[in-house]
């Protein structure tokens, strides 16, 4: 990673990504966590994010369709054309590492978007969506049921306690 990128990331971590994206016009609710390497597109003012949303590293939210480039090259009347659409994300959503949210998509509340998913269509409330293109594979209730017996309560542990607990459990 280049020195300029390291400096930028250090500054953004200090300031906080939620504050940064709000300053760029994005509407972001409370209790959100946006990784420093996530992007909210070149028109962040077209992005609306609810409360308690986590956007992991290398997530890209797009608000314009770059394919218009080809139309611009085909017909003079499109020389200055663009194509935009807002993105809306509900409350209590997790967007996994590397996911891409395409222009015009709405993700409902209580959703999980899998790592590297490419979300091209709306995702209904209470869904888990994965893949390329992303598709709903189960409800959030089915996700809970599947994982209920595997859940561990480590959020109140110190890093040392967590390491000891997980090492004992998985070795």
C-alpha positions, 0 to 999 in steps of 0.5 A, a space after each residue: 500500500 502506498 504512503 498516500 493511501 496509508 496516510 488517508 486511511 489513518 486520517 479516515 480511521 481517526 475521523 470515522 467513516 460514518 462521519 466522513 460519508 455523512 460529510 459527503 452527503 450520505 444519509 446514515 442512521 445511528 450505530 453504523 460501522 463502515 470499514 475504511 476501505 468501503 466506498 459509497 460511490 461517486 454520488 454518496 448523497 444518493 445513498 441512504 443507510 438505516 440504523 445498526 448497519 455494518 459495511 465490511 471492507 472492500 464493499 462497493 455501493 454504486 449509484 451510477 451505471 458506467 455502461 453509459 460510456 458505450 452509449 456515449 461512444 455510439 450516439 452523439 445525443 448521449 455524449 453528456 449522458 449519465 444514468 443514476 439510481 439511489 441505493 437504500 439499506 434498511 436497519 440492522 443489516 450486515 454487508 459482507 466483505 467484497 460485496 457490490 451493491 448496484 444502482 437502484 437496489 433496496 436492501 430491507 431491514 434485518 438482512 445479511 448480504 454474503 461476502 463478494 455478493 453482487 446485489 443487482 435486485 432488491 433484497 426483501 426484509 429478513 433475508 440472507 442473500 449471497 452469490 453472483 448475482 446475489 439471490 436470497 437463500 434463506 430467511 433470517 429466522 432460518 439463519 438463526 435456527 441453523 446457527 443457534 447451537 453454534 453461537 458463542 458469547 465473546 463480545 464482552 471478553 477481552 482479546 486474551 479471554 477470547 483467544 483462550 476460549 476459542 483456542 480451547 474450543 477449536 483445538 
